[in-house]
């Protein structure tokens, strides 16, 4: 896909910017994506990818994140001064396996590899990242945005319609918009982290090793072949270390690691490192006019819990489908205000979650404590949003945007569950499919649960006015339905094993309609065509 004047400029080509670009490209919106660094970033960085993010990559058809990502190894801690294990503990909270959750466990993948995968997907749309290209300034009007860019000392004036700032905590987009970035900096909480190549006698590559503790001084080593066969992601922590001084020298980092691990260590290479201070901050809003921020440009926090990169990717996904509808002329610009309105409560609660984990680690010295299923991010919701509609909920409840997944309760604004082994009617050789196979970022999916196709037909007929490129329908029949081979313009599925009816809390004789947004969120739960039309009146022109 190529356009002389792409309507969207994405500033920053980490995973957040890449996901924003890919979401728009899949919506047939051309994109220009730039990054001021001359070369792609190296390093593992945020390596934990939680199930909700895996679902979003699935919707984007980026299956490699799940297939190439590794399971999180058990964290092995040791008796001080020895290689005698004290305990093995999981950094992953336990969650029951159900058909509604196809990705049951997080995957470990360094940001360097994730960036490569996402860039390859961009290239399918003839879009590549312009490295070494910096945004210097921008001015916006009601009609568009004029950006001043620079590359190799040569400036360029670029006219576009929208800017997405995914340029990190120190980026220019948030600063020039004048958004506040309130919070705190904890100078007493520092971590030196990075990628290193080393071998140690008796140090296996099965466990995630931790020596010492978070309160005094300690080191963690997670084996990862993404770096090399002797590669590790390391973290040095503890108040007894002068981490500011240690971070200034590879030799001091080697000495600090060796001082904590009582075995012969051979250091082969320092690949990448960073000196990190705990900053806990977020914006007052996620955009102004035609310019938006996402990821670290909008929120930074303690790395405990691994929620930051995941949250940024989810920012981008929320914004992408809305911006596409507006740019294509299907929705009013008002829809873009809901990006900020839906993400602010989520990020506010996320900061509370990760700060609580940090505080517990500082108190106990154990970074693996307080691992709650909330970290899976499957309970994140926007029930409070002005653009969701639920005709089955009588009262508005207090906002709990980071709620724990409750499979006995399902409301508009919640994550849409999956259901496997759905059989398509009308095919010569019926294939089993899943509901997640239907959901994609360029259209809404209307699920009509009905006792029979005849019961669903009036609802489908009343909705034929919607453009098929942005609204698609599927009838979901119970396994007890009497189904003849039918010719239908819409997808007809039989819930052979009852997983869909169970996950969506629908009774076999009931007619109930769910509208699934392009980001895999339930936009509406309604009785029929009238409710669907009411929902889309909030979204579409």
C-alpha positions as semicolon CSV with decimal commas, in nm:
position;residue;x (nm);y (nm);z (nm)
1;X;0,000;0,000;0,000
2;X;0,146;0,333;-0,101
3;X;0,019;0,688;-0,086
4;X;0,195;1,011;-0,171
5;X;0,035;1,174;0,132
6;X;-0,056;0,909;0,389
7;X;-0,329;1,046;0,618
8;X;-0,160;0,917;0,935
9;X;0,192;0,983;1,062
10;X;0,306;0,741;1,334
11;X;0,598;0,873;1,535
12;X;0,797;0,594;1,701
13;X;0,848;0,241;1,570
14;X;0,848;0,027;1,882
15;X;0,570;-0,231;1,925
16;X;0,311;0,037;2,009
17;X;0,376;0,240;1,695
18;X;0,402;-0,074;1,483
19;X;0,068;-0,209;1,611
20;X;-0,096;0,129;1,549
21;X;0,038;0,129;1,193
22;X;-0,059;-0,232;1,125
23;X;-0,413;-0,181;1,258
24;X;-0,460;0,116;1,025
25;X;-0,307;-0,061;0,725
26;X;-0,542;-0,353;0,774
27;X;-0,823;-0,095;0,768
28;X;-0,700;0,027;0,426
29;X;-0,556;0,347;0,575
30;X;-0,208;0,428;0,445
31;X;0,051;0,520;0,705
32;X;0,390;0,682;0,728
33;X;0,588;0,557;1,027
34;X;0,914;0,717;1,140
35;X;1,168;0,668;1,416
36;X;1,447;0,905;1,508
37;X;1,693;0,624;1,586
38;X;1,902;0,540;1,279
39;X;1,890;0,167;1,355
40;X;1,625;-0,063;1,508
41;X;1,659;-0,098;1,884
42;X;1,830;-0,401;2,026
43;X;1,754;-0,571;2,355
44;X;1,488;-0,779;2,523
45;X;1,324;-0,490;2,712
46;X;0,959;-0,565;2,799
47;X;0,953;-0,937;2,728
48;X;0,634;-1,060;2,896
49;X;0,329;-1,078;2,667
50;X;0,004;-1,144;2,854
51;X;-0,298;-1,336;2,718
52;X;-0,509;-1,031;2,630
53;X;-0,226;-0,898;2,414
54;X;-0,188;-1,242;2,254
55;X;-0,555;-1,219;2,159
56;X;-0,499;-0,883;1,993
57;X;-0,202;-1,015;1,796
58;X;-0,429;-1,301;1,690
59;X;-0,691;-1,054;1,562
60;X;-0,412;-0,879;1,368
61;X;-0,312;-1,218;1,223
62;X;0,034;-1,196;1,381
63;X;0,042;-1,558;1,493
64;X;0,422;-1,568;1,533
65;X;0,405;-1,390;1,870
66;X;0,235;-1,692;2,023
67;X;0,414;-1,960;1,819
68;X;0,767;-1,821;1,865
69;X;0,721;-1,687;2,218
70;X;0,845;-1,906;2,502
71;X;0,675;-2,012;2,822
72;X;0,794;-1,824;3,130
73;X;1,047;-2,044;3,316
74;X;1,010;-2,114;3,686
75;X;1,192;-1,864;3,906
76;X;1,454;-2,046;4,114
77;X;1,587;-1,873;4,425
78;X;1,888;-1,988;4,622
79;X;2,019;-2,010;4,975
80;X;2,247;-1,705;5,026
81;X;2,605;-1,767;4,914
82;X;2,531;-2,109;4,762
83;X;2,391;-2,282;4,455
84;X;2,147;-2,470;4,681
85;X;1,790;-2,402;4,558
86;X;1,550;-2,273;4,820
87;X;1,233;-2,276;4,611
88;X;1,095;-2,266;4,260
89;X;0,809;-2,027;4,208
90;X;0,604;-1,924;3,910
91;X;0,602;-1,566;3,786
92;X;0,273;-1,657;3,619
93;X;-0,051;-1,661;3,824
94;X;-0,276;-1,964;3,790
95;X;-0,584;-1,933;3,571
96;X;-0,827;-2,215;3,496
97;X;-0,820;-2,336;3,135
98;X;-1,153;-2,286;2,959
99;X;-1,268;-2,288;2,594
100;X;-1,339;-1,915;2,621
101;X;-0,967;-1,838;2,673
102;X;-0,758;-1,978;2,386
103;X;-0,432;-1,823;2,511
104;X;-0,400;-1,959;2,863
105;X;-0,051;-1,845;2,952
106;X;0,177;-1,551;2,878
107;X;0,466;-1,584;2,635
108;X;0,817;-1,447;2,665
109;X;0,949;-1,258;2,364
110;X;1,204;-0,980;2,359
111;X;1,106;-0,650;2,205
112;X;1,382;-0,681;1,946
113;X;1,226;-0,995;1,794
114;X;0,872;-0,856;1,834
115;X;0,972;-0,546;1,638
116;X;1,114;-0,762;1,356
117;X;0,792;-0,964;1,334
118;X;0,569;-0,656;1,325
119;X;0,787;-0,479;1,067
120;X;0,757;-0,784;0,840
121;X;0,381;-0,759;0,860
122;X;0,395;-0,389;0,771
123;X;0,599;-0,477;0,464
124;X;0,310;-0,686;0,334
125;X;0,134;-0,351;0,286
126;X;0,438;-0,193;0,120
127;X;0,500;0,007;0,437
128;X;0,843;0,026;0,599
129;X;0,978;0,220;0,893
130;X;1,180;0,532;0,805
131;X;1,468;0,508;1,050
132;X;1,675;0,814;1,139
133;X;1,377;1,042;1,074
134;X;1,285;1,280;1,354
135;X;0,975;1,485;1,423
136;X;1,086;1,838;1,512
137;X;0,750;2,010;1,551
138;X;0,393;2,016;1,429
139;X;0,098;2,251;1,396
140;X;-0,261;2,139;1,358
141;X;-0,584;2,290;1,229
142;X;-0,940;2,165;1,177
143;X;-0,834;2,020;0,841
144;X;-0,503;1,849;0,923
145;X;-0,155;1,858;1,072
146;X;0,166;2,005;0,932
147;X;0,475;1,830;1,062
148;X;0,837;1,935;1,033
149;X;1,063;1,633;0,996
150;X;1,440;1,598;0,972
151;X;1,664;1,329;0,828
152;X;2,040;1,352;0,774
153;X;2,025;1,721;0,856
154;X;1,764;1,790;0,587
155;X;1,426;1,921;0,698
156;X;1,095;1,832;0,536
157;X;0,744;1,974;0,568
158;X;0,490;1,691;0,572
159;X;0,115;1,748;0,559
160;X;-0,106;1,478;0,706
161;X;-0,445;1,437;0,871
162;X;-0,347;1,273;1,200
163;X;-0,042;1,204;1,419
164;X;0,000;0,916;1,663
165;X;0,282;0,975;1,910
166;X;0,434;0,642;2,015
167;X;0,769;0,808;2,075
168;X;0,820;0,717;2,440
169;X;0,832;0,900;2,768
170;X;1,086;1,155;2,641
171;X;0,917;1,203;2,304
172;X;0,816;1,532;2,151
173;X;0,451;1,463;2,073
174;X;0,319;1,469;2,430
175;X;0,539;1,766;2,520
176;X;0,429;1,977;2,226
177;X;0,065;1,892;2,287
178;X;0,110;2,032;2,637
179;X;-0,033;1,726;2,811
180;X;0,050;1,691;3,178
181;X;0,257;1,391;3,288
182;X;0,191;1,388;3,659
183;X;0,317;1,128;3,902
184;X;0,630;1,049;4,097
185;X;0,992;0,952;4,049
186;X;1,136;0,708;4,301
187;X;1,506;0,778;4,308
188;X;1,557;0,506;4,569
189;X;1,420;0,237;4,337
190;X;1,666;0,166;4,059
191;X;1,730;-0,132;3,837
192;X;2,014;-0,195;3,595
193;X;1,881;-0,428;3,328
194;X;1,992;-0,554;2,991
195;X;2,107;-0,846;2,782
196;X;2,429;-1,031;2,850
197;X;2,616;-1,337;2,727
198;X;2,774;-1,551;2,996
199;X;2,820;-1,907;3,115
200;X;2,824;-2,026;3,473
201;X;2,922;-2,362;3,615
202;X;2,604;-2,527;3,747
203;X;2,378;-2,253;3,606
204;X;2,115;-2,432;3,396
205;X;1,916;-2,274;3,113
206;X;1,585;-2,416;3,231
207;X;1,517;-2,182;3,522
208;X;1,490;-1,809;3,572
209;X;1,760;-1,767;3,837
210;X;1,749;-1,518;4,123
211;X;2,026;-1,459;4,375
212;X;1,986;-1,219;4,666
213;X;1,669;-1,015;4,709
214;X;1,498;-0,703;4,586
215;X;1,533;-0,517;4,915
216;X;1,911;-0,539;4,978
217;X;2,089;-0,652;4,664
218;X;2,020;-0,917;4,405
219;X;2,037;-1,030;4,045
220;X;1,799;-1,219;3,819
221;X;1,901;-1,406;3,503
222;X;1,642;-1,526;3,253
223;X;1,784;-1,753;2,979
224;X;1,687;-1,652;2,626
225;X;1,818;-1,796;2,303
226;X;1,692;-1,483;2,122
227;X;2,023;-1,325;2,226
228;X;2,248;-1,628;2,179
229;X;2,286;-1,981;2,310
230;X;2,459;-1,824;2,613
231;X;2,224;-1,525;2,629
232;X;2,044;-1,395;2,936
233;X;1,821;-1,103;3,026
234;X;1,962;-0,972;3,353
235;X;1,845;-0,733;3,623
236;X;2,053;-0,593;3,909
237;X;1,863;-0,444;4,201
238;X;1,882;-0,360;4,569
239;X;1,956;-0,054;4,782
240;X;2,295;-0,183;4,893
241;X;2,420;-0,147;4,534
242;X;2,533;0,189;4,401
243;X;2,351;0,120;4,075
244;X;2,415;0,467;3,935
245;X;2,787;0,399;3,953
246;X;2,759;0,034;3,844
247;X;2,564;0,133;3,531
248;X;2,859;0,340;3,408
249;X;3,084;0,042;3,344
250;X;3,052;-0,305;3,192
251;X;3,326;-0,424;3,427
252;X;3,133;-0,305;3,733
253;X;2,819;-0,483;3,608
254;X;3,022;-0,803;3,560
255;X;3,168;-0,766;3,910
256;X;2,824;-0,708;4,066
257;X;2,677;-1,016;3,899
258;X;2,979;-1,231;3,989
259;X;2,962;-1,116;4,352
260;X;2,613;-1,263;4,388
261;X;2,652;-1,595;4,207
262;X;2,883;-1,839;4,393
263;X;3,022;-2,021;4,092
264;X;3,273;-1,965;3,812
265;X;3,122;-1,713;3,568
266;X;3,265;-1,648;3,221
267;X;3,146;-1,318;3,076
268;X;3,140;-1,320;2,698
269;X;2,962;-0,998;2,597
270;X;2,745;-0,713;2,721
271;X;2,483;-0,681;2,446
272;X;2,269;-0,399;2,581
273;X;2,196;-0,236;2,916
274;X;1,993;0,043;3,071
275;X;1,980;0,220;3,406
276;X;1,616;0,236;3,515
277;X;1,451;0,451;3,783
278;X;1,094;0,385;3,895
279;X;0,878;0,655;3,737
280;X;0,503;0,634;3,786
281;X;0,330;0,886;3,560
282;X;0,039;0,926;3,317
283;X;-0,114;1,191;3,096
284;X;-0,431;1,385;3,175
285;X;-0,572;1,288;2,833
286;X;-0,460;1,076;2,539
287;X;-0,480;1,337;2,269
288;X;-0,577;1,682;2,152
289;X;-0,749;1,750;1,821
290;X;-0,584;1,543;1,550
291;X;-0,284;1,431;1,755
292;X;-0,275;1,137;1,997
293;X;-0,031;0,959;2,229
294;X;-0,002;0,590;2,315
295;X;0,223;0,364;2,519
296;X;0,516;0,515;2,711
297;X;0,435;0,855;2,562
298;X;0,116;0,840;2,769
299;X;0,210;0,635;3,076
300;X;0,518;0,493;3,247
301;X;0,543;0,288;3,563
302;X;0,726;0,021;3,755
303;X;0,815;-0,279;3,534
304;X;0,679;-0,510;3,806
305;X;0,389;-0,705;3,661
306;X;0,494;-0,657;3,299
307;X;0,188;-0,448;3,212
308;X;0,346;-0,147;3,040
309;X;0,421;-0,267;2,687
310;X;0,101;-0,470;2,686
311;X;-0,100;-0,163;2,784
312;X;0,063;0,042;2,509
313;X;-0,024;-0,216;2,243
314;X;-0,383;-0,212;2,371
315;X;-0,384;0,170;2,351
316;X;-0,286;0,148;1,986
317;X;-0,549;-0,113;1,906
318;X;-0,825;0,092;2,072
319;X;-0,727;0,402;1,876
320;X;-0,661;0,231;1,543
321;X;-1,010;0,109;1,453
322;X;-1,173;0,434;1,564
323;X;-0,933;0,649;1,365
324;X;-0,990;0,429;1,059
325;X;-1,368;0,474;1,072
326;X;-1,331;0,851;1,103
327;X;-1,073;0,877;0,825
328;X;-1,291;0,667;0,591
329;X;-1,589;0,892;0,660
330;X;-1,801;0,633;0,840
331;X;-1,780;0,800;1,183
332;X;-1,772;1,149;1,329
333;X;-1,457;1,283;1,497
334;X;-1,644;1,255;1,829
335;X;-1,563;0,884;1,823
336;X;-1,196;0,968;1,878
337;X;-1,276;1,132;2,212
338;X;-1,370;0,788;2,342
339;X;-1,009;0,673;2,299
340;X;-0,901;0,890;2,589
341;X;-1,221;0,829;2,784
342;X;-1,185;0,450;2,764
343;X;-0,811;0,424;2,825
344;X;-0,766;0,672;3,111
345;X;-0,947;0,462;3,377
346;X;-0,768;0,146;3,259
347;X;-0,423;0,304;3,281
348;X;-0,499;0,469;3,615
349;X;-0,587;0,132;3,766
350;X;-0,291;-0,033;3,592
351;X;-0,055;0,207;3,768
352;X;-0,213;0,115;4,100
353;X;-0,167;-0,257;4,027
354;X;0,199;-0,233;3,926
355;X;0,287;0,010;4,207
356;X;0,128;-0,226;4,459
357;X;0,346;-0,512;4,329
358;X;0,653;-0,288;4,353
359;X;0,571;-0,185;4,710
360;X;0,522;-0,549;4,811
361;X;0,857;-0,642;4,657
362;X;1,031;-0,359;4,841
363;X;0,873;-0,469;5,169
364;X;0,933;-0,843;5,134
365;X;1,240;-0,846;4,911
366;X;1,062;-1,097;4,684
367;X;0,975;-0,973;4,335
368;X;0,752;-1,277;4,268
369;X;0,493;-1,198;4,536
370;X;0,135;-1,084;4,471
371;X;0,100;-1,250;4,131
372;X;-0,272;-1,216;4,070
373;X;-0,472;-1,337;3,765
374;X;-0,552;-0,969;3,711
375;X;-0,216;-0,953;3,530
376;X;-0,360;-1,159;3,243
377;X;-0,550;-0,839;3,151
378;X;-0,859;-1,041;3,053
379;X;-1,083;-0,850;3,293
380;X;-0,998;-0,508;3,148
381;X;-1,323;-0,346;3,035
382;X;-1,492;-0,025;2,929
383;X;-1,839;-0,091;3,070
384;X;-1,847;0,277;3,162
385;X;-1,795;0,397;2,804
386;X;-2,055;0,622;2,641
387;X;-2,047;0,415;2,321
388;X;-2,129;0,073;2,465
389;X;-2,488;-0,040;2,505
390;X;-2,628;-0,314;2,728
391;X;-3,005;-0,368;2,734
392;X;-2,970;-0,642;2,995
393;X;-2,801;-0,435;3,267
394;X;-3,030;-0,213;3,469
395;X;-2,789;0,001;3,668
396;X;-2,447;0,162;3,624
397;X;-2,187;0,018;3,859
398;X;-1,869;0,182;3,991
399;X;-1,580;0,175;3,745
400;X;-1,352;-0,125;3,787
401;X;-1,167;-0,102;3,457
402;X;-0,904;-0,360;3,553
403;X;-1,147;-0,613;3,689
404;X;-1,065;-0,981;3,723
405;X;-1,228;-1,197;3,455
406;X;-1,565;-1,329;3,577
407;X;-1,700;-1,591;3,338
408;X;-2,033;-1,597;3,520
409;X;-2,099;-1,235;3,431
410;X;-2,072;-1,070;3,090
411;X;-2,161;-0,710;3,006
412;X;-2,116;-0,470;2,719
413;X;-1,765;-0,326;2,740
414;X;-1,613;-0,659;2,842
415;X;-1,367;-0,868;2,642
416;X;-1,551;-1,093;2,396
417;X;-1,494;-1,462;2,482
418;X;-1,387;-1,724;2,230
419;X;-1,570;-2,047;2,150
420;X;-1,415;-2,340;1,959
421;X;-1,571;-2,610;1,739
422;X;-1,835;-2,395;1,573
423;X;-1,966;-2,565;1,259
424;X;-2,058;-2,357;0,954
425;X;-2,389;-2,448;0,793
426;X;-2,424;-2,459;0,414
427;X;-2,078;-2,588;0,332
428;X;-2,034;-2,911;0,138
429;X;-1,778;-3,020;0,396
430;X;-1,846;-2,831;0,720
431;X;-1,534;-2,700;0,887
432;X;-1,501;-2,631;1,256
433;X;-1,408;-2,276;1,335
434;X;-1,382;-2,048;1,639
435;X;-1,546;-1,717;1,718
436;X;-1,202;-1,555;1,737
437;X;-1,152;-1,647;1,371
438;X;-1,437;-1,407;1,290
439;X;-1,304;-1,103;1,475
440;X;-1,078;-0,867;1,283
441;X;-0,976;-0,502;1,332
442;X;-1,149;-0,363;1,022
443;X;-1,511;-0,453;1,095
444;X;-1,771;-0,501;1,369
445;X;-1,904;-0,856;1,405
446;X;-2,271;-0,898;1,493
447;X;-2,348;-1,232;1,661
448;X;-2,717;-1,319;1,651
449;X;-2,789;-1,599;1,897
450;X;-3,129;-1,742;1,803
451;X;-3,321;-2,073;1,836
452;X;-3,350;-2,098;1,457
453;X;-3,246;-1,921;1,140
454;X;-3,607;-1,806;1,100
455;X;-3,587;-1,626;1,435
456;X;-3,267;-1,451;1,326
457;X;-3,375;-1,352;0,975
458;X;-3,580;-1,039;1,068
459;X;-3,285;-0,903;1,269
460;X;-3,045;-0,964;0,981
461;X;-3,283;-0,808;0,728
462;X;-3,323;-0,491;0,930
463;X;-2,947;-0,438;0,927
464;X;-2,875;-0,468;0,555
465;X;-2,825;-0,092;0,530
466;X;-2,485;-0,112;0,699
467;X;-2,178;-0,125;0,477
468;X;-2,057;-0,486;0,460
469;X;-1,694;-0,372;0,470
470;X;-1,733;-0,251;0,828
471;X;-2,021;-0,462;0,969
472;X;-2,049;-0,839;0,932
473;X;-2,304;-1,079;1,076
474;X;-2,310;-1,437;1,202
475;X;-2,605;-1,639;1,328
476;X;-2,521;-1,870;1,618
477;X;-2,763;-2,162;1,658
478;X;-2,777;-2,403;1,951
479;X;-2,670;-2,762;1,899
480;X;-3,037;-2,867;1,932
481;X;-3,145;-2,656;1,632
482;X;-3,293;-2,837;1,336
483;X;-3,071;-2,718;1,054
484;X;-3,132;-2,776;0,684
485;X;-2,863;-2,689;0,428
486;X;-2,934;-2,320;0,376
487;X;-2,829;-2,050;0,137
488;X;-2,775;-1,736;0,342
489;X;-2,580;-1,417;0,273
490;X;-2,469;-1,430;0,633
491;X;-2,256;-1,679;0,821
492;X;-2,460;-1,945;1,001
493;X;-2,287;-2,140;1,275
494;X;-2,403;-2,427;1,494
495;X;-2,261;-2,427;1,845
496;X;-2,212;-2,802;1,835
497;X;-2,058;-2,834;2,182
498;X;-2,234;-2,541;2,347
499;X;-1,918;-2,338;2,413
500;X;-2,052;-2,014;2,260
501;X;-2,385;-2,030;2,442
502;X;-2,200;-2,102;2,766
503;X;-1,939;-1,826;2,726
504;X;-2,192;-1,564;2,616
505;X;-2,444;-1,673;2,882
506;X;-2,727;-1,735;2,635
507;X;-3,005;-1,986;2,697
508;X;-3,090;-2,228;2,416
509;X;-3,437;-2,081;2,346
510;X;-3,328;-1,718;2,378
511;X;-3,268;-1,456;2,109
512;X;-2,981;-1,226;2,203
513;X;-2,756;-1,008;1,991
514;X;-2,391;-0,920;2,059
515;X;-2,199;-0,660;1,861
516;X;-1,825;-0,725;1,881
517;X;-1,606;-0,423;1,815
518;X;-1,295;-0,443;1,594
519;X;-1,080;-0,453;1,909
520;X;-1,249;-0,769;2,039
521;X;-1,461;-0,582;2,296
522;X;-1,836;-0,633;2,327
523;X;-1,985;-0,306;2,207
524;X;-2,347;-0,404;2,261
525;X;-2,568;-0,673;2,414
526;X;-2,924;-0,616;2,293
527;X;-3,255;-0,788;2,227
528;X;-3,278;-0,727;1,853
529;X;-3,245;-0,498;1,554
530;X;-3,359;-0,188;1,742
531;X;-3,078;-0,222;1,992
532;X;-2,820;-0,281;1,721
533;X;-2,932;0,033;1,539
534;X;-2,915;0,229;1,864
535;X;-2,558;0,107;1,921
536;X;-2,440;0,196;1,571
537;X;-2,602;0,539;1,601
538;X;-2,333;0,607;1,865
539;X;-2,056;0,487;1,631
540;X;-2,145;0,554;1,268
541;X;-2,273;0,857;1,080
